[in-house]
């Protein structure tokens, strides 16, 4: 794949407030077309996570038998551990002007097709996970059948994804305030008569297993943004402060996820009907119930527009020469079909299974691109990165792909889902350590292969 193909370029926003359709795809953004400041990374990562799916995910710890404070500790741990990779990789956007999956070609070479397809499929899965609740909410408010509500949500998010980078950033600024106010009202209305579930029902090894499974579920939410990270910072100037980029992004991801998951933890005993209708009933109907449903639908649009945008870049990275706006629209269409499938049966089980499985590949991906990027920095000996020169260097595909596949395979025995519980997870009383194992194994496999490749390059005459 040649990342500079004309089909991967296109119209770029001229600056803040340019809301015309962005045709630009995975080609690096030239430095003279960069604009904006690091503070926009807070809002672009805050608003998309204020979703009811995060609220329902937050119930997991208490459902597993943990007390509120123990479950909260697991949620904080998992959320922060998952957010750090996303915030760190986001700083690469300003350095390179390149989206995350396109940039991973530096490590994967032609093997980038594998994570490219995985990210594209993951973005569609997230479309369905979030769109499921959004479609239910809008359908109930308007008195429509479910499919019509889901179609409206997916159409709205598809339009935002088609318009692209600047429209996404502007939308998330507005929705940060709108959704924060709406979810605050939901929290007050939902939890005003609900006491904290302080006492847990599990102890000893069962409590430890439940703690680590709860942390894994929380981690799966925040780490899911890792393959998207630099997609939403690629227009920032190279001179942008990387520490400020990191902290704005980290705070955006962590604070938003903690807000919605704490609501879920606190209200776990009453959030037994994990549907938009159940939330509406718990809020007592009326104006507050309608506000809650509208917030759910609006949050789905905000979050899924990000999925469609990054999905379009991932599809181009995999070698599909569709213009970026067309690829974004295609992701929304496929997300709609997956929403209908999820809604046709046991929604809760399918939601939990998809949530876990779409993220197990990400830690290995992060380990591989991290090792390669740091190795390239050492090889440049302090010189600024020249993206065109880096892409021009030949890269064998097999070291990264081998590490990626081996790491995923090594993680399988540590997985704990309702579809499959690995033997190690079972022995550990349900603790899911698959994410950590995948990261460590990918590091252990890829690092020596990357070092050996460099040694071989130096030995050539």
C-alpha positions in Angstrom: 0.0 0.0 0.0 1.3 3.4 -1.0 0.0 5.8 1.6 0.4 8.8 -0.7 -2.0 7.6 -3.4 -4.3 10.4 -4.7 -7.4 8.4 -3.5 -6.0 8.7 0.1 -5.7 12.5 -0.1 -8.4 15.1 -0.6 -9.8 18.4 0.7 -8.5 19.3 4.2 -10.2 21.8 6.6 -8.5 25.2 6.4 -8.7 25.9 10.1 -11.0 26.0 13.1 -14.6 26.5 12.0 -14.2 25.1 8.5 -17.2 22.8 8.5 -17.1 21.7 4.8 -16.7 18.0 4.0 -13.2 16.7 4.7 -12.2 14.5 1.8 -8.7 13.9 3.1 -7.9 10.3 3.9 -4.8 8.5 5.3 -2.2 10.6 3.6 -0.1 12.6 6.2 -1.4 16.1 6.8 1.3 18.7 5.6 2.7 20.9 8.3 1.4 24.1 6.6 -2.2 22.7 6.9 -2.1 22.1 10.7 -4.0 24.1 13.2 -5.7 24.0 16.6 -4.5 23.6 20.2 -4.2 20.7 22.6 -7.3 21.7 24.7 -9.6 20.4 22.0 -8.4 16.9 22.8 -10.3 17.0 26.1 -13.7 17.6 24.6 -13.1 15.2 21.7 -12.4 12.4 24.2 -14.9 13.5 26.8 -18.3 13.8 25.1 -18.2 10.4 23.1 -18.0 8.4 26.4 -21.0 9.8 28.1 -23.2 7.0 26.9 -25.7 4.7 28.6 -23.6 1.7 27.5 -21.0 3.0 30.0 -23.6 3.2 32.7 -24.7 -0.4 32.2 -21.1 -1.5 32.0 -20.6 0.1 35.4 -23.0 -2.3 37.0 -20.7 -5.2 36.4 -18.7 -5.0 39.6 -21.7 -4.9 41.9 -23.4 -7.6 39.9 -20.4 -9.8 40.4 -20.7 -9.3 44.2 -18.2 -6.6 44.9 -19.0 -3.8 47.3 -19.2 -0.2 45.9 -15.8 1.0 47.0 -14.0 -2.2 45.9 -15.8 -2.1 42.5 -14.9 1.6 42.2 -11.2 0.9 42.8 -11.3 -1.8 40.0 -13.1 0.6 37.6 -10.6 3.4 38.3 -7.6 1.0 37.8 -9.0 -0.4 34.6 -10.0 2.9 33.2 -6.7 4.6 33.8 -4.6 1.7 32.5 -6.7 1.6 29.3 -6.6 5.4 28.8 -2.8 5.8 29.0 -2.1 4.1 25.7 -4.8 6.1 23.9 -3.6 9.4 25.4 0.1 8.6 24.6 -0.5 7.5 21.0 -2.6 10.6 20.5 0.6 12.7 20.9 1.9 11.1 17.7 -0.7 12.9 15.6 1.0 16.3 16.1 4.4 14.8 15.4 3.5 13.1 12.2 0.2 14.5 10.9 -0.9 10.9 10.4 -3.8 8.8 11.7 -3.2 5.9 14.0 -3.8 2.9 11.8 -2.0 4.5 8.8 1.0 5.2 11.1 1.1 1.6 12.3 2.3 0.7 8.8 5.8 1.7 10.1 5.7 -1.4 12.3 3.6 -3.8 10.3 4.6 -3.0 6.7 2.2 -4.7 4.3 0.9 -6.7 7.3 -1.0 -3.6 8.4 -3.9 -5.1 6.6 -4.5 -7.3 9.7 -4.9 -4.5 12.3 -6.6 -2.4 9.7 -9.3 -4.9 9.2 -9.5 -5.6 12.9 -10.0 -1.8 13.6 -12.6 -1.5 10.8 -14.6 -4.4 12.2 -14.2 -3.0 15.8 -15.5 0.4 14.7 -18.6 -1.3 13.2 -19.1 -3.4 16.4 -18.9 -0.2 18.5 -21.4 1.4 16.2 -23.8 -1.5 17.1 -23.0 -1.5 20.8 -23.7 2.3 21.2 -26.3 2.5 18.4 -28.4 -0.2 20.0 -29.3 2.0 23.0 -29.5 5.2 21.0 -31.9 3.6 18.5 -34.1 2.3 21.4 -34.1 5.7 23.0 -35.1 7.7 19.9 -37.7 5.1 18.9 -39.4 5.4 22.3 -39.4 9.2 22.4 -40.9 9.4 18.9 -43.1 6.4 19.1 -41.3 4.7 16.2 -40.4 1.0 15.7 -36.9 0.2 16.9 -35.5 -0.2 13.4 -36.6 3.4 12.5 -35.0 4.8 15.6 -31.8 2.9 15.0 -31.8 4.0 11.3 -32.1 7.7 12.3 -29.3 7.5 14.8 -27.0 5.7 12.3 -27.9 8.2 9.6 -27.1 11.2 11.8 -23.8 9.7 13.0 -22.9 8.8 9.4 -23.4 12.4 8.2 -21.0 13.6 11.0 -18.5 10.9 10.1 -18.7 11.9 6.4 -18.1 15.6 7.2 -15.1 14.6 9.2 -12.4 16.0 11.5 -13.4 19.6 12.1 -17.2 18.9 12.4 -16.4 16.1 14.8 -14.3 18.4 17.0 -16.9 21.1 17.0 -19.8 18.7 17.7 -17.9 17.3 20.7 -17.3 20.8 22.2 -21.0 21.5 22.2 -22.0 18.0 23.4 -19.5 18.0 26.2 -21.6 20.6 28.0 -25.0 19.3 26.8 -24.4 15.7 27.7 -22.6 16.5 31.0 -25.7 18.5 32.1 -28.0 15.7 30.9 -26.2 12.9 32.6 -25.9 15.0 35.8 -29.7 15.3 35.7 -30.0 11.6 35.1 -27.7 10.7 38.0 -29.7 12.9 40.4 -33.0 11.5 39.2 -31.9 8.0 39.2 -29.8 7.8 42.4 -31.6 10.3 44.8 -33.4 7.4 46.6 -30.8 4.7 46.0 -28.3 3.9 48.8 -24.7 2.9 48.0 -24.3 -0.9 47.7 -21.4 -0.9 50.2 -21.5 -4.5 51.2 -20.1 -7.2 48.9 -21.3 -10.8 48.7 -18.0 -12.4 47.6 -14.9 -12.9 49.6 -11.4 -14.3 49.3 -10.3 -15.6 45.9 -13.8 -15.0 44.5 -13.5 -11.4 45.4 -10.1 -11.1 43.8 -11.4 -12.8 40.6 -14.4 -10.4 40.5 -12.1 -7.4 41.0 -9.9 -8.2 38.1 -12.8 -9.1 35.8 -14.4 -5.7 36.7 -11.1 -4.0 36.0 -10.9 -5.8 32.6 -14.3 -4.6 31.6 -13.5 -1.0 32.5 -10.1 -1.3 30.7 -11.9 -2.7 27.6 -13.9 0.6 27.3 -11.0 3.1 27.6 -8.4 1.0 25.8 -10.7 0.7 22.8 -9.8 4.3 21.8 -6.1 3.3 21.3 -6.3 2.5 17.6 -8.2 5.8 17.0 -5.8 8.0 19.0 -3.9 10.1 16.5 -6.9 10.3 14.1 -8.2 13.2 16.1 -4.9 15.0 16.7 -3.3 14.7 13.2 -4.2 18.3 12.3 -2.4 19.7 15.4 0.8 21.6 14.6 4.1 19.7 15.2 5.0 22.4 17.8 2.0 21.5 20.0 3.1 20.6 23.5 3.0 16.8 23.8 2.7 16.7 27.6 -0.4 19.0 27.3 -1.8 16.8 24.5 -1.3 13.7 26.7 -3.0 15.2 29.8 -5.9 16.7 28.0 -6.7 13.4 26.3 -6.1 11.3 29.4 -8.4 13.5 31.5 -11.1 13.5 28.8 -11.2 9.7 28.6 -10.8 9.0 32.3 -13.3 11.5 33.7 -16.0 10.7 31.2 -15.8 7.0 31.7 -15.7 7.3 35.4 -18.8 9.6 35.4 -21.0 7.1 33.6 -19.6 4.0 35.3 -20.0 5.5 38.8 -23.7 6.0 37.9 -23.9 2.3 37.0 -22.1 1.2 40.2 -24.3 3.3 42.4 -27.5 2.3 40.7 -26.6 -1.4 39.9 -29.4 -2.8 42.1 -32.1 -0.9 40.1 -30.5 -1.0 36.6 -31.6 -4.5 36.0 -33.5 -3.8 32.8 -30.5 -2.7 30.6 -32.6 -1.0 27.9 -33.6 2.5 27.1 -37.1 1.7 28.1 -35.8 0.4 31.5 -33.9 3.7 32.0 -37.0 5.7 31.1 -39.1 3.8 33.6 -36.5 4.2 36.4 -36.4 8.0 35.8 -40.1 8.1 36.3 -41.1 9.0 32.8 -42.2 12.5 32.2 -39.8 15.3 31.3 -36.8 13.7 33.1 -37.4 10.4 31.4 -37.7 12.1 28.0 -34.5 14.0 28.7 -32.7 10.8 29.6 -33.8 9.2 26.3 -32.8 12.2 24.2 -29.4 12.2 26.0 -28.9 8.5 25.2 -29.7 9.1 21.5 -27.5 12.2 21.2 -24.6 10.4 23.0 -24.9 7.5 20.5 -24.5 10.0 17.6 -21.5 11.6 19.2 -19.7 8.4 19.9 -20.5 6.5 16.7 -19.5 9.4 14.5 -16.0 8.8 15.9 -16.2 5.1 15.0 -17.3 5.9 11.5 -14.5 8.4 11.0 -11.7 6.1 12.3 -13.3 3.2 10.5 -13.0 5.0 7.2 -9.2 5.5 7.8 -8.8 1.9 8.9 -10.5 0.7 5.7 -8.2 2.8 3.6 -5.2 1.5 5.6 -6.3 -2.1 4.8 -5.9 -1.2 1.1 -9.5 -0.3 0.1 -9.4 2.7 -2.2 -12.7 4.2 -1.3 -12.7 8.0 -0.7 -12.8 8.7 3.1 -16.3 10.1 3.2 -17.7 7.1 1.3 -15.9 4.7 3.6 -17.4 6.5 6.7 -20.9 6.2 5.3 -20.3 2.5 4.6 -19.3 1.9 8.2 -22.6 3.4 9.4 -24.6 1.2 7.1 -22.9 -2.0 8.3 -23.3 -0.8 11.9 -27.0 -0.5 11.4 -27.2 -4.1 10.2 -25.3 -5.3 13.2 -27.6 -3.3 15.5 -30.6 -5.2 14.1 -28.8 -8.5 14.7 -28.0 -7.6 18.3 -31.5 -6.4 19.0 -33.0 -9.7 17.7 -32.0 -11.9 20.6 -30.4 -11.7 24.1 -29.2 -8.1 23.9 -27.3 -8.1 27.2 -25.3 -11.3 26.5 -24.4 -10.2 23.0 -23.4 -6.7 24.3 -21.0 -8.1 26.9 -19.4 -10.6 24.4 -18.9 -8.0 21.7 -17.5 -5.5 24.2 -14.8 -7.8 25.3 -13.9 -9.5 22.0 -13.5 -6.2 20.1 -10.7 -5.2 22.4 -8.5 -8.2 23.1 -6.3 -7.5 20.1 -5.5 -3.9 21.1 -2.8 -4.4 23.8 -0.6 -6.4 21.3 -1.1 -3.7 18.7 -0.1 -1.0 21.2 3.0 -2.9 22.3 4.2 -3.4 18.7 3.7 0.1 17.5 5.3 1.5 20.7 8.4 -0.6 20.4 8.8 0.3 16.7 8.2 4.0 17.2 10.7 4.3 20.1 13.3 2.3 18.1 12.9 4.6 15.2 13.4 7.6 17.5 16.7 6.1 18.8 17.8 5.4 15.3 17.2 9.1 14.3 19.5 10.1 17.2 17.4 13.1 18.1 16.5 14.3 14.6 12.9 15.3 14.0 10.7 12.6 12.4 10.4 12.8 8.6 7.2 10.8 7.9 7.8 10.4 4.2 11.3 9.1 4.8 10.1 6.7 7.5 7.4 5.3 5.2 9.9 4.9 2.4 12.0 2.5 4.5 11.3 -1.2 3.7 9.6 -3.0 6.5 9.2 -6.8 6.7 5.6 -7.7 7.6 6.2 -10.9 9.5 7.8 -9.8 12.8 4.8 -7.6 13.8 2.2 -10.0 12.5 3.9 -12.9 14.3 4.0 -11.0 17.6 0.4 -9.9 17.1 -0.9 -13.4 16.5 1.2 -15.1 19.2 0.1 -12.5 21.8 -3.5 -13.0 21.0 -3.1 -16.8 21.2 -1.3 -16.5 24.5 -4.1 -14.4 25.9 -6.9 -16.8 25.1 -6.5 -19.0 28.2 -6.9 -15.8 30.3 -10.1 -14.6 28.8 -13.4 -14.6 30.7 -16.6 -14.0 28.7 -20.0 -15.6 28.7 -19.1 -17.4 25.5 -15.8 -18.7 26.6 -13.9 -18.9 29.9 -10.2 -19.8 29.5 -8.7 -22.5 31.9 -6.4 -19.9 33.6 -9.3 -17.5 34.1 -11.4 -20.3 35.6 -8.5 -21.3 37.9 -8.2 -17.6 39.0 -11.9 -17.5 40.0 -13.0 -15.5 36.9 -10.1 -13.0 36.8 -9.6 -11.8 33.2 -5.9 -11.0 32.7 -6.0 -11.4 28.9 -5.3 -7.7 28.2 -2.1 -7.7 30.3 -0.9 -11.0 29.0 -1.3 -9.9 25.3 0.7 -6.7 26.0 3.6 -8.5 27.7 3.8 -11.4 25.2 3.7 -9.0 22.2 6.6 -7.0 23.8 8.6 -10.2 24.5 8.1 -11.5 20.9 8.4 -8.3 18.9 11.2 -6.5 20.8 14.0 -9.0 20.0 12.7 -9.3 16.4 12.8 -5.6 15.9 16.3 -5.3 17.5 17.5 -8.2 15.3 16.2 -6.5 12.2 18.1 -3.3 13.0 21.3 -5.3 13.7 20.9 -7.0 10.3 20.5 -3.6 8.6 23.7 -2.3 10.2 25.7 -5.4 9.1 24.9 -5.0 5.5 27.7 -3.5 3.4 
